[in-house]
Amino acid sequence: MKKVLTGLGSLLLGGAVGYAVFAWGVPALTGGGSESASEVGRGLTFLLVPAVLLGLLGVLAIHELGHVAGGRLGGLRFLLFIVGPLKVVRNAEGGLDVGLNRSLRLAGGLAACGPDPENLTDLPRRMAGLVAGGPLASLLLGVVGLTVHSFAFSSPRGPVGAFFESLVLIVALA
């Protein structure tokens, strides 16, 4: 029970910090004043939590898929992919089973690839590709997100535009 309460407290604290960054910090970073923050706050507050959660799940998915891509490029076999409630596992027949992740500890993401038992040559180099793939994918997502932010949101916008601008910036920085 203590772990659940600690996790809930962390979640609430993270939500409060995220709301503060979205409502006050992001408009300041993007050149908007308190007017754009209050417009977004009034009109789109109900979308804030689900949008940020989906954005963070997307960031985690890109990172974990980067690990899988790095492993596959190194000739490793896909074994497992978990992000949030989604779980994809290679079954004994070689097919993929898609299901629900029931472990809260693994909701932050997990990717696994392994070598074929017949091909163990140059395994450290191939595993290094697996390890490096996640951070490289995250870096690429950040560069693409900041590029999209700088080109797509250069003109004046209303509350919906400010909301999406802030969301793109949060995803790019995450």
N, C-alpha and C positions, 0 to 999 in steps of 0.2 A: 504494500500500500504506500509505503514511504517513497518508493521509486516512481510510482504513478503521480503522487503529489509533486515531487521534485520535477518530473517531466512536464507536468501541467504548468507549474510555476515558470519554467524555462520557456514554454510555449507562449504564455501570456506576456512575459517580459520581452520576448522576441517580437511578438505582435505589436506591443507598445512602441518599441524602438523602430520597427518597420513603419508604423503609422507616422511617427515623428519625422523620420527621414523623408517619407513620401509627402507629407503635408507641408513641411517647412524646409527641409534640406534640399530636395530635388529641385523645386522651383527656384531656389536661390542659386543652385549650380547651373541651371539652364537659363538664367537671365530673367526669369519670371519673378514678379514681386509677390507681396502678400495677397494681391487681388487674385492671381491665378491659383494660388494655394487655396484660398477660400472658395473660389468657384468649384474647383475639383472636390474639395471637402464637402460642400453642400450637395452637389449633384451626383457624385459617384462614390461616396463613402461605402455604400453597401456592396460595391464591386471590389473594393480594395483587398480584402482578405482573400477571397477566392482567386483573384487575378494574381496576387503576389504568390500564393501557394502554387498555382498552376505554372507560373513563371519559374519558380524555384524547382519544381519537379522537372520542367523542361531543361533547366540548366544541369540538374543532376543526370537526367537521361542522356544529354549530349556528352557529358563527362564520361559516364559509364560506357556509352557506345564508342567513345574514343579508345577506351581500354580494349574493347572487343575488336575494333578495327585494327589496332596495333597488334593484337594477338593473331588475328587472322592473316595480316600481312606477313607476320613471322612464321606462318605455317602451323599455328596452333589451332586446336579444335575448340569450337565454342562449347561451353558447358552450362553457364548460368548468367542471367541478367536480372537484377532486381532494382526497381526504382519505385519508391512509395508503395502503392498497393499492387503494382504489376510484378509478376514473376514469370520468367521464361526459362525453362530447364530442358536440357537435352535428355531424352529418355533412353532406356536401354536399347531400343530398336534403332536409335539414331535420329528419330523425329524430334519435334519440339512440342513441349506441353506448355500452354499458356494458362496461368492461373492467378490466384489471389495470394499475395504475400501476407501471411498472418503473423509475422514477427515484427514488432515495432522496432526492435533493435536493428533490423536490416532495412528499414524504410528509407534510410539515407542513401542507399545505393550500394550495389555490389555487382561486380562482373568477374567472371572466371573463364579462363581458357586453359587448356592443357595440351601437352604433346601427345602424339600417337606413340604408343609403347614401342613401335618398330622404328621410329625416327627420333632419336634423342641427340642427334648431332647438333652442335653449336647452340645448345639450349640456353646458356646465359644471354647470348645476344638476342635470341628470339624472345625470351622473357623480358628483356629490357624494353623491347618494342611494346609489349603488353603494358608494362608499367608506365612508359612515357606517353602512351596514346591518350590517356585521360587528361593530363595537364595540357597536352598540345591541343586537344579538342576544346578545352575550356578557354585557352588563350585565343584560339581562332574565333570562338563564339564572341569573346570580348571585343576583338578587333572588328568583327563584322557588325556587332551591335553598336559600337561607338561610331563606326562609319555610317550605318543606317541613321543613327541619331543625328549626326552632323549634317547629313544631306536631306533627310526627309522632314525634319522639324525646324527648318530655318525660317519659315514664314509665320506670321501671327496665327493663333489658334484659339478655339473656344475650349470649354471644359473637357469635352471628349478628346480633343487633340492633346490637351495638356495631360490628361490621364494616360493616353497611350505613349506619349513622349516620356513621361516618368517611368512607365512600365518598361519600355525599351531600355532606358538608362539603368534601371535597377537590374534587369537581366544581364546587360552588358557588364556591369560592375561586379555582379555576383560570379 
